[in-house]
Amino acid sequence: QVLVTSVSYSHHFKMAEVAAPLLLATRPFQPAWLMSMPKTQAILGVEAQKVAMVYKHHSAVKDKAAASKVSQGVINKVGDLCRLLAFQPQYQAQFRARPDVSQGELIRVTDWKLLTPENYDRTCFHIEVDVSGTGLEHLVNGAMGKALSVYATNDADKVMEFIQHMKLDPDEIVSVEDIAPPSEDGTVVLTSVYKLFSQYLDLFGKPSREFLKKLFPFAEDIMEKVQIAELTLDRKSEDFLDRQARAYTYADYICAYKSLKIPVAKYVEILPTIKQRVYSICSSSDYHPGKCQLLVVREDWQAKGGDTKFGLCSSFMTFLRPGNVCVAHATHSVMQIPEDKTAPIFMAGLGTGLAPFRAFIEQRKHEKNQGHRVGPMTLFFGGRHAHAEYYYRDEFEAFEAEGLVKCCNAWSRDQKQKVYVQHKIMEQADDIWAHLGREGSRGYFFLCGSKQPEKDVFAALIKIFETKGGLKNEEAHKKMESLQLAGRYVTEVY
């Protein structure tokens, strides 16, 4: 029989916040004749040393716990886990941060930089993780159609506040087989209550009416049971939508009704798991071997009532620093640089939509350094203010000075009249027609970022085909369709 447990030291000791899931196999005692073999005795000697080291560590932990006035019950639980870890090979132990994410890997942050001014109304930052020696090492080239899926964890203080409010034991070990089905027969998946709510369940996510249908049976007070159930009815839709506008979370609903008595094992049935958030990779792994870099903006919005709310994953990454770890895996992206190294490339990046194009330029820089001839690149970058939102300015100016890329930036609020990327695109009409529209041209056009300007960029290209190519409107649209089918006009908007 095999146990898969999500084991980490108690949060009371302020150890690493990421759980270390453990795979344990229980096996019968070996025959007596096996115990007499020299090899067996040697193995047992090694294991005895391991137990001694674990005992020494456990004693140190107990001393620290005593100084911190941690309960004896918590100390005993940690001791049990230490004893299990001492015989990891025999128990076939495996450590995993998210057993339910089979392709996920723990990666370490190596760099974090704020890119916007500290007092600016938008928080945008650069973050780098080390992927050397992992399964991600050759799968995270942002120029080769790759993005990074990141799994956040919930805020530790808010999780403990919820656990205490619901009178749960954060160190209780619970089964999460419903979340992470075992990969082998006879296995069991376990974690602590604290890790269940911090790493697995989307406790502070946005609920649906289906959640309320699952919730009301756990209310012991009949009036509260009715109140919760009524929110699922059409006649109460206005009340439910008001709560949605105020950004009510799963935790808000659960804590609002005092008579709710939810067994720990049932939380996995009523709450969804934390899902990945996908980020464009802003680096070329050929240019930065063993590294993966992201350009991220912290998502925020005003809820009804005036409270500022923040996105889970972007907030999680906002507070990561070198040495911290997170769970991630590679994901497909449509932003893939052409195989033809000499093909002209036009790139329109809006805000953090700049990310894949930094990777494109780095890839061409790497290829140029390798002695290859590379084609021209034109970057149309749109933002509000150059002083605050010209991300990687020094890099782009250096690349432009080298002749690798032509930068056509649109700062909408740096002058009296509004200037957007479509205006800058029109200024390059001759080059765009020559390399994208003219018969026999080999150029590509990529657009990444906010969905809102997509139609304006499309309209600008149509106008260029009409004015510079002499095409009728219908012909210009057919030209755009053919470019899309050929993979020469590619968009990734959100």
N, C-alpha and C positions, 0 to 999 in steps of 0.2 A: 504494500500500500504506500502511496506517495502523497505527501502533503506539499502543497504550494502555498507558502505563507508570505505575506508582504510585511517584512520585519524591519523595523528601525528602532533605534533607541528612543526612549520616551522624550517627548518634546520638552519635558520639565528640565532636561539636561542641556537644552539648547544645542543639540547636535545638528547634523545636516538635516535640512528640511525635506529632502527628497527621500522617499521610502526605498528600502532595499528589499524587494520581495525575495522570498526564500523558498526553495524547492526542497522538501525533505522526504526521504524514503524510509519507512520502517521495515526492517528486515529481521527474520528470526535469528537466534543464536547459531553460530557455526558449530559443526561437530567437534568433539574434543580432540580428535586426531589432527585437525587443522590448526588448533591452538598450539600444538607442540612443534610446528614447523618453524625453522629459523626466520624465514621471510615474514611469517605472521608476527613473531615476537618483535622483529625490527619495526614493523608497521605500528604495533601497539606502543612501542617505545616512543615513536614520533608523536603518536596521538596523545600519549601521556604528557609530553612536553607542551603540546597544544593546550591541553586541559589546564596545565600549570599556568600558562600565559593568560588564558581566559580567566582563570581564578584570580590572578594578580590584577587583571583589568577590572574584573567585577568588584574586587575589594576597593580599588581606587574609585570606582563609580559610587560605591556605597558610602565612602568617606565624603565625596563631594555632595552626594545626596543628603547625608546627615547634616552637613553644613548649611544646605539649602532648605532643610526641614521638609524633604520629600517623604511621603508616606512609605511605610514598610511594604505595603502592598505593591506599590510601583517598583520598589527595589527588587522584590521577589520576581516580578514579571520580567524585568530586565535580566535577572539572573537566569531564569529559565531559557530565555532566548540565547544568552551567551553559551549555555551548556549545549544547546542544539547546534549553534554555529561551530563549536569545537569539533564536531564530527561531520563537518560539511561533506567530505567525499563519500562517507558511508550513507549519508542521507540524500546524496545526489542533489545538493543544494544549488540553486541558481538564483542570482540576484537580478531583479527586474524592477524598473521604476513604474511602469504601466503594463502589467501582464496582458491587459485587454488590447494593447496596441502592439501586435506582433512585430511590426517593422520598426517600431520606435526605438531610438537609442538615446542614452544619456550623453550629452555633449557639454563641454565646459566653455563658459564665456571667457574670452581672452582680451576683449576690448569693449568699451562703452564710451561714447562721446555725445554730448548734447550739441546739436547742430543749429538750433535756434537760440536767440537771446534768452536769458533766464526769465525775464519779465514779459516775454512775448505771449500772445494769446493762443499760441499753438506750440505744442511740444513735439519736436521732431528730433530723432536721434539715430546714431549709427551704432550697430552692435555687431561684434565679431565672435564666432565660436570656432573652437578647434575640432576639426573632423579627422585629423590624421590618425591612422590606425583603426578607424571605424568603418563600418559598412557604407557610410555616407561619403567617404573620401573622394570617390570618383563619380559621385551622383549629384553634386551640388554646384555645377558650373552654371551660373546665371545666364550665360550666353548660349547655352546649349539646351534651352527649353526646360529648365528646372526651377522649381520653387521650393520653399521650405515650409513644412507643416509643423507648427509649434503647439505643444500642449501646456496650457497654463496651470497654475495651482491657485486655489483660493487664498485670500488674505488670512494669515494665521490668526491674527487677533479677532477678526470677525468670526472665524470658525470656532475658536474657543468660547467666544461670547455665546454663540448658538448652542454649543454643547452644554455649557453651564446652564443656559436658560431651559434646555430640555432635560436637565438632570441626567445626562449620560456620562458614562465613564470613558474618557478619551483613550485609555490604555486597554480597554476591553478588546479582545481578539474576535473578529467576526469573519464569517465566510462571505466571499464575493464571487462565488462561482457563476452567479447570474450575470455578472459584469464581464468576467474573464473566464469563459469556459476552458477547462483544462485541455492541454494539448495532447495528453496521453490518458489512457484509461487508468482509473484508480488514483487519480490525483485530486488534491483539494487546494483551493485558493483561499488564502487568509490575509487579512490586514487588520490594523487597529482602527478603532472608531475615529480617532483623530485623522488618520491618513485617508479613511473612507471619505470624509467630508472635505479634506483639504486637497486631495489629489484626484478623486474619482467623480464625485457627484457635483453637478452644476447647481450648487446650493443657492447661488446668488444670480441665477439666470432668470429669464422672463417666462413666467408660467402661462399655460394655456387653460382653457376650460376643462380639457381632459384631465389635467392634474387635479382640479377641484373635485371632479367626479370620483377620483381615487382617494382624495383626502377626507371627505366628509364622514365616511364610515368610522374613522378613528376618533371622532369627537364623542366624548362620553356624555356631555351635556346636550340634551335634546334641542334646546334653543340654538346652540352653536352649530349643531349638526344641520338644522334647517337653514340657518344663515349661509353656511358654506354651500349647501346644495342649491339654494335659490340663485346663487351667482352663476350657476350653469344654465339657467333658464333665459329664454329670449326676453322676457319682461324685465329682467335685471341686467340686460346687456349694457345699459348706460352706466350702471354702477361698476361693472367689470371693466369697461373701457376707461372709466375714470381712473381706476387703479392701474391700468396699463399705462396711461399717460403719466402717472406719478411714479412709474418705474418700480412697481411692487415686484419683489422677488419671491422665489419659493420660500426662503427663510422668513420673509415678512409675513406671508400667509400663515405659516406654521406657528410662528411666535405670537400671532394676533389672537389665536383661540386657545385659551388656557386649558380647556378640557381635552385637548388632543393628546392621546397616548399612543404613540407609534413605536412598535417594537423595532429595535435597531435593524433587524434583518429585513424589515418591510421598506426601509428607505430606498433600497435599490430597486424596488418595484414602482415607487411613485415619483422618483426623481431621475432625470436623464443624466448621463455621464457628461463630463466636460469634453467638448469636441475640439478638434484642432482648428487653428486659424492659419490660413495660408499667406505667406509673404513672398513677394518677388525677391530673388537674390540679386544683390547689386554688385557682385564680384565675379571675376573669372577665376576658377580654381587653377587654371594654367598660369595665370599671372600671380595668384596668391596660393601656392600649393599648401594643402592641408588646412585651409581656412575657408570659412563661409561667412559672408558679410550681408547684413540686411539694413535697409533704410526704412525706418518705422515712424509713424506719427501716432501719438497717443489719442485714441478716439474719445471724444467727450461730447455731451449734449445737455441741454437744459430740460429737465423734466418739469411737468406741471407742478406748480408750487414754488419753482425757482431753484430747486436743488440741482447741482451739477453732478452728472453721472459719468462714469468712465467705463470703457470697454475692458473686459476681463483680461484678455491676452496682451493687449497693448500696454495696459497698466502693469501687468506682471513683468513684462519686458522692460518697462520704464525703470524699474527698481532693481534689475539684475546688474551685477557688477562682476569684474574679472574674478574668477574663482568659483562663482556660482554655476550651477548646472541646470539644464532643462531637458525635457524629452522632445525629440523631433524626428522627422523622417523626410526624405525627398518626395516631391510631388511634381507631376507633369505641369508644364506651362507652355502656352502657344508662342511665347517670346523666344524664338530660336534664330540665331544668326545664320544667314545664308551659307551654304557649303562653299560657294564660290567666293574666295577671299578677295577677289577684285571687284565684286558687285557693288555698285553705289548703294548706300543705305540712307534713308531719311527716317528720323526718329522724332516723334512728338511725345514728350513726357510732361504730364500734368501733376504737379506736387510730387508725392512719393512714387508716382508713375515713372519718375526718372530712373528708378532702381535698375531695371533690366538693361537700360541703355548705357549706364556706367559699366555694366558687365560686358556689353558689346564692344565698347571702346577699349576696355582693358584687354579683351580677347584679340582685337586687331593690333593693339600695342605689342602683345606677346608674339603674335605671328610676324609682325614687322621686325621684332628683335631677333626672331629666328631666321631672318633673311628672306622672308616671303614678301612679294609685292602685294600691297593691300589697296582696296578701292577707297574712294572718297566717302566721308560720312558727314551728314548734316544733322545737328541736334536742334530741335525746337523745344525749348523748355519754358513752361508757364508757371508763374507764381504771382504773389501780390507785391512783395517788396524785395528788391535785390539784397539789401543789407541783412535781411532776416531769413530769406528763403532760397538763397543761391547756395544749395548744398554742394559741398566738394568744390567750391569755387577755385581754389588754388590748383587742384588737379585738372579741372577742365581748361583753365587758362594755359596750363603747361602743355596739355595735349593739343590745344589749338595752336599754340606757338610752334609746336613741332610739325604742324600741318596734318595731324591725324584726323581732326574733326573741325567743322565750322559750327560755332555756337551762335544761334539766333534766339536770344532770350526775350520773353514777353513779360514785363512787369506791369500788371494791370493798374496798380495804384501809385506808381512812382511819378506820374505826371498827370496833368489835368484831364487829358483824354484817355479813355480806357484802351489798353493795348493787350490783345490776346494772341494765342498761338496761331490762330487762323490768319491774323494780319501778317505775322512773320512768314507764314507759309506762302502767302500771296507775293511777298517780296522776293521769294526764290522761285517764282513761276517758271522762268526760263530753264533753270536746272531741273526742276521737277518734270517739266514736259520732256526735256531731252533724255532723262534717265528713267522716267516712269511711264510716260504716255506715248512717246514716239515709237513707231513700228521698229521692232528689233532692239528696243531698249532692254536693259538687264537689271534695272534698279528695283529696290524694295522700299515699302513705306510701312512703318510700325507706329502704332498709337497705344499708349498705356496710361491709365489714370482714371480720373473721374468720368462718369458716363455722360454728364451734362454737355461738355463741349464736343462730343463725338460727331453730332450732326453738323456742327459748324465746320469742323475739319473736313468732313466728307463734302460739304457744299463748296468749300474752298478748292478742293481738288477737282470737282466737277467744273467749276468756273475756269480753272487753269486749262483744262482740256478743251473747253469751249473757246477761250480767248487766244491761247497759244497754239492749239492744235486745229482750230477751226471746226471742231466737232459740234454737231447739233446736240441738244440736251439729251435726247434719247440715246444717241451714240456715245455720249460721255458716260451715261449711266451703264451702258453695256460694257464699256471699257473698264469701269470700276468693278463690275461683276466678274469680268474675265481675270482681272488682277487678283480678286479675292479667291477665285477658284484655283488660280495658279500659285497661291500662297505668297503673293507679292504685295498684298495689302492685308495686314494682320492687325487686329485690335484685341486688347485685353482691358476692358473697362468694368468698373464696379461702383 
